[in-house]
Amino acid sequence: MIDNKKFLLGCLAISSAVVLSACGGGGGGSASPTPATPPGPTTSTATAQGNVGTLPSPEYAAGSNELAAFQQLNQMRQECGFPSLADNSLLDKATTNHLNYMIANNSWSHYETQGNPDFTGYAPSNRV
């Protein structure tokens, strides 16, 4: 069960990273084609500006799924021009507790039911 929990936590962290860091590439929903840019010399000097080097090191174990997901999230944020996030042990604890709830109750939702095993709060805002 421990390996299953670690795997699910890693999947949850990675999927959260993807959702939170999505940027660009989605199109605007318009059915009309986008006109091509005329040929010519173009140079781009835009680079992602993050808070690299100013944040404390994350507390995840070296080589862990959590560290890999956290690093992936920050890399994707920087590629979009957003600053890196700092590790937050309170959010980590709330995430782990909610994962335990979902496993114990075979319930895959953001919301928990009071009285069920491993209940820690109805909504995400109640659990942090």
ChimeraX commands (.cxc) that place a marker at each C-alpha (Angstrom):
marker #1 position 0.00,0.00,0.00 radius 0.5
marker #1 position 2.89,2.39,0.71 radius 0.5
marker #1 position 4.20,2.12,-2.86 radius 0.5
marker #1 position 0.66,2.70,-4.18 radius 0.5
marker #1 position 0.34,5.83,-2.01 radius 0.5
marker #1 position 3.70,7.16,-3.21 radius 0.5
marker #1 position 2.76,6.50,-6.82 radius 0.5
marker #1 position -0.64,8.19,-6.42 radius 0.5
marker #1 position 0.93,11.14,-4.60 radius 0.5
marker #1 position 3.45,11.49,-7.42 radius 0.5
marker #1 position 0.64,11.34,-10.00 radius 0.5
marker #1 position -1.37,13.89,-8.05 radius 0.5
marker #1 position 1.63,16.21,-7.80 radius 0.5
marker #1 position 2.44,15.89,-11.49 radius 0.5
marker #1 position -1.15,16.44,-12.59 radius 0.5
marker #1 position -1.38,19.45,-10.29 radius 0.5
marker #1 position 1.81,20.79,-11.81 radius 0.5
marker #1 position 0.43,20.42,-15.31 radius 0.5
marker #1 position -2.86,22.11,-14.42 radius 0.5
marker #1 position -1.23,24.96,-12.50 radius 0.5
marker #1 position 1.45,25.65,-15.06 radius 0.5
marker #1 position -0.48,25.42,-18.31 radius 0.5
marker #1 position 0.18,28.34,-20.59 radius 0.5
marker #1 position -0.05,29.15,-24.26 radius 0.5
marker #1 position -0.70,26.69,-27.05 radius 0.5
marker #1 position -4.42,26.56,-26.45 radius 0.5
marker #1 position -5.64,28.83,-29.21 radius 0.5
marker #1 position -8.40,31.32,-28.77 radius 0.5
marker #1 position -11.27,29.16,-29.93 radius 0.5
marker #1 position -11.67,31.13,-33.14 radius 0.5
marker #1 position -12.59,29.15,-36.26 radius 0.5
marker #1 position -10.85,31.61,-38.58 radius 0.5
marker #1 position -7.24,30.88,-39.53 radius 0.5
marker #1 position -4.46,33.03,-38.17 radius 0.5
marker #1 position -2.69,34.99,-40.92 radius 0.5
marker #1 position 0.92,34.03,-41.49 radius 0.5
marker #1 position 3.62,36.41,-40.34 radius 0.5
marker #1 position 5.41,37.98,-43.29 radius 0.5
marker #1 position 8.97,36.76,-43.71 radius 0.5
marker #1 position 11.68,38.97,-42.40 radius 0.5
marker #1 position 14.37,39.15,-39.79 radius 0.5
marker #1 position 13.03,38.68,-36.31 radius 0.5
marker #1 position 14.88,38.39,-33.08 radius 0.5
marker #1 position 13.43,37.52,-29.75 radius 0.5
marker #1 position 15.10,38.62,-26.59 radius 0.5
marker #1 position 12.32,37.46,-24.26 radius 0.5
marker #1 position 13.46,35.08,-21.57 radius 0.5
marker #1 position 11.66,33.67,-18.59 radius 0.5
marker #1 position 12.43,35.62,-15.47 radius 0.5
marker #1 position 11.90,33.59,-12.33 radius 0.5
marker #1 position 13.04,33.88,-8.77 radius 0.5
marker #1 position 15.83,31.40,-9.37 radius 0.5
marker #1 position 18.30,31.36,-6.50 radius 0.5
marker #1 position 16.14,33.43,-4.15 radius 0.5
marker #1 position 13.94,30.65,-2.79 radius 0.5
marker #1 position 14.89,28.15,-0.09 radius 0.5
marker #1 position 15.61,24.64,-1.30 radius 0.5
marker #1 position 12.55,22.36,-1.24 radius 0.5
marker #1 position 12.44,19.85,1.61 radius 0.5
marker #1 position 11.58,16.83,-0.57 radius 0.5
marker #1 position 13.88,13.82,-0.48 radius 0.5
marker #1 position 16.48,13.68,-3.25 radius 0.5
marker #1 position 15.24,11.54,-6.13 radius 0.5
marker #1 position 11.62,11.51,-4.87 radius 0.5
marker #1 position 8.55,11.84,-7.08 radius 0.5
marker #1 position 7.56,14.90,-5.07 radius 0.5
marker #1 position 10.86,16.66,-5.83 radius 0.5
marker #1 position 10.64,15.75,-9.52 radius 0.5
marker #1 position 7.07,17.09,-9.77 radius 0.5
marker #1 position 7.97,20.26,-7.86 radius 0.5
marker #1 position 10.95,20.93,-10.12 radius 0.5
marker #1 position 8.84,20.24,-13.23 radius 0.5
marker #1 position 6.18,22.67,-12.02 radius 0.5
marker #1 position 8.71,25.46,-11.45 radius 0.5
marker #1 position 10.42,24.81,-14.78 radius 0.5
marker #1 position 7.08,25.06,-16.60 radius 0.5
marker #1 position 6.18,28.24,-14.69 radius 0.5
marker #1 position 9.51,29.83,-15.63 radius 0.5
marker #1 position 9.02,28.88,-19.28 radius 0.5
marker #1 position 5.72,30.78,-19.14 radius 0.5
marker #1 position 7.38,33.78,-17.51 radius 0.5
marker #1 position 5.95,33.17,-14.04 radius 0.5
marker #1 position 8.10,33.13,-10.91 radius 0.5
marker #1 position 8.99,29.88,-9.19 radius 0.5
marker #1 position 6.98,28.71,-6.22 radius 0.5
marker #1 position 8.40,28.01,-2.78 radius 0.5
marker #1 position 7.83,24.66,-1.10 radius 0.5
marker #1 position 5.00,24.86,1.44 radius 0.5
marker #1 position 4.93,22.15,4.10 radius 0.5
marker #1 position 1.33,23.00,5.09 radius 0.5
marker #1 position 0.10,22.42,1.53 radius 0.5
marker #1 position 2.18,19.25,1.31 radius 0.5
marker #1 position 0.59,17.93,4.53 radius 0.5
marker #1 position -2.93,18.83,3.34 radius 0.5
marker #1 position -2.26,17.10,0.01 radius 0.5
marker #1 position -0.96,13.94,1.68 radius 0.5
marker #1 position -3.90,13.85,4.11 radius 0.5
marker #1 position -6.39,14.27,1.26 radius 0.5
marker #1 position -4.66,11.56,-0.77 radius 0.5
marker #1 position -5.00,9.22,2.23 radius 0.5
marker #1 position -8.72,10.11,2.38 radius 0.5
marker #1 position -9.22,9.40,-1.33 radius 0.5
marker #1 position -7.44,6.03,-1.07 radius 0.5
marker #1 position -9.29,4.99,2.11 radius 0.5
marker #1 position -12.69,5.91,0.68 radius 0.5
marker #1 position -12.11,5.18,-3.02 radius 0.5
marker #1 position -13.36,8.70,-3.62 radius 0.5
marker #1 position -11.62,10.88,-6.21 radius 0.5
marker #1 position -12.94,14.38,-5.55 radius 0.5
marker #1 position -11.78,17.67,-4.10 radius 0.5
marker #1 position -14.43,17.32,-1.37 radius 0.5
marker #1 position -14.56,15.01,1.65 radius 0.5
marker #1 position -17.51,13.67,3.63 radius 0.5
marker #1 position -17.44,14.17,7.39 radius 0.5
marker #1 position -17.51,10.85,9.23 radius 0.5
marker #1 position -15.58,8.96,6.54 radius 0.5
marker #1 position -12.16,7.51,7.43 radius 0.5
marker #1 position -9.28,10.02,7.23 radius 0.5
marker #1 position -11.65,13.04,6.97 radius 0.5
marker #1 position -9.67,16.27,7.42 radius 0.5
marker #1 position -12.04,18.93,6.06 radius 0.5
marker #1 position -14.84,19.31,3.53 radius 0.5
marker #1 position -13.11,21.56,0.97 radius 0.5
marker #1 position -9.47,22.30,0.12 radius 0.5
marker #1 position -9.72,25.62,1.94 radius 0.5
marker #1 position -10.79,23.78,5.12 radius 0.5
marker #1 position -7.81,21.42,5.00 radius 0.5
marker #1 position -4.93,23.90,4.71 radius 0.5
marker link #1:1,2 radius 0.2
marker link #1:2,3 radius 0.2
marker link #1:3,4 radius 0.2
marker link #1:4,5 radius 0.2
marker link #1:5,6 radius 0.2
marker link #1:6,7 radius 0.2
marker link #1:7,8 radius 0.2
marker link #1:8,9 radius 0.2
marker link #1:9,10 radius 0.2
marker link #1:10,11 radius 0.2
marker link #1:11,12 radius 0.2
marker link #1:12,13 radius 0.2
marker link #1:13,14 radius 0.2
marker link #1:14,15 radius 0.2
marker link #1:15,16 radius 0.2
marker link #1:16,17 radius 0.2
marker link #1:17,18 radius 0.2
marker link #1:18,19 radius 0.2
marker link #1:19,20 radius 0.2
marker link #1:20,21 radius 0.2
marker link #1:21,22 radius 0.2
marker link #1:22,23 radius 0.2
marker link #1:23,24 radius 0.2
marker link #1:24,25 radius 0.2
marker link #1:25,26 radius 0.2
marker link #1:26,27 radius 0.2
marker link #1:27,28 radius 0.2
marker link #1:28,29 radius 0.2
marker link #1:29,30 radius 0.2
marker link #1:30,31 radius 0.2
marker link #1:31,32 radius 0.2
marker link #1:32,33 radius 0.2
marker link #1:33,34 radius 0.2
marker link #1:34,35 radius 0.2
marker link #1:35,36 radius 0.2
marker link #1:36,37 radius 0.2
marker link #1:37,38 radius 0.2
marker link #1:38,39 radius 0.2
marker link #1:39,40 radius 0.2
marker link #1:40,41 radius 0.2
marker link #1:41,42 radius 0.2
marker link #1:42,43 radius 0.2
marker link #1:43,44 radius 0.2
marker link #1:44,45 radius 0.2
marker link #1:45,46 radius 0.2
marker link #1:46,47 radius 0.2
marker link #1:47,48 radius 0.2
marker link #1:48,49 radius 0.2
marker link #1:49,50 radius 0.2
marker link #1:50,51 radius 0.2
marker link #1:51,52 radius 0.2
marker link #1:52,53 radius 0.2
marker link #1:53,54 radius 0.2
marker link #1:54,55 radius 0.2
marker link #1:55,56 radius 0.2
marker link #1:56,57 radius 0.2
marker link #1:57,58 radius 0.2
marker link #1:58,59 radius 0.2
marker link #1:59,60 radius 0.2
marker link #1:60,61 radius 0.2
marker link #1:61,62 radius 0.2
marker link #1:62,63 radius 0.2
marker link #1:63,64 radius 0.2
marker link #1:64,65 radius 0.2
marker link #1:65,66 radius 0.2
marker link #1:66,67 radius 0.2
marker link #1:67,68 radius 0.2
marker link #1:68,69 radius 0.2
marker link #1:69,70 radius 0.2
marker link #1:70,71 radius 0.2
marker link #1:71,72 radius 0.2
marker link #1:72,73 radius 0.2
marker link #1:73,74 radius 0.2
marker link #1:74,75 radius 0.2
marker link #1:75,76 radius 0.2
marker link #1:76,77 radius 0.2
marker link #1:77,78 radius 0.2
marker link #1:78,79 radius 0.2
marker link #1:79,80 radius 0.2
marker link #1:80,81 radius 0.2
marker link #1:81,82 radius 0.2
marker link #1:82,83 radius 0.2
marker link #1:83,84 radius 0.2
marker link #1:84,85 radius 0.2
marker link #1:85,86 radius 0.2
marker link #1:86,87 radius 0.2
marker link #1:87,88 radius 0.2
marker link #1:88,89 radius 0.2
marker link #1:89,90 radius 0.2
marker link #1:90,91 radius 0.2
marker link #1:91,92 radius 0.2
marker link #1:92,93 radius 0.2
marker link #1:93,94 radius 0.2
marker link #1:94,95 radius 0.2
marker link #1:95,96 radius 0.2
marker link #1:96,97 radius 0.2
marker link #1:97,98 radius 0.2
marker link #1:98,99 radius 0.2
marker link #1:99,100 radius 0.2
marker link #1:100,101 radius 0.2
marker link #1:101,102 radius 0.2
marker link #1:102,103 radius 0.2
marker link #1:103,104 radius 0.2
marker link #1:104,105 radius 0.2
marker link #1:105,106 radius 0.2
marker link #1:106,107 radius 0.2
marker link #1:107,108 radius 0.2
marker link #1:108,109 radius 0.2
marker link #1:109,110 radius 0.2
marker link #1:110,111 radius 0.2
marker link #1:111,112 radius 0.2
marker link #1:112,113 radius 0.2
marker link #1:113,114 radius 0.2
marker link #1:114,115 radius 0.2
marker link #1:115,116 radius 0.2
marker link #1:116,117 radius 0.2
marker link #1:117,118 radius 0.2
marker link #1:118,119 radius 0.2
marker link #1:119,120 radius 0.2
marker link #1:120,121 radius 0.2
marker link #1:121,122 radius 0.2
marker link #1:122,123 radius 0.2
marker link #1:123,124 radius 0.2
marker link #1:124,125 radius 0.2
marker link #1:125,126 radius 0.2
marker link #1:126,127 radius 0.2
marker link #1:127,128 radius 0.2
view
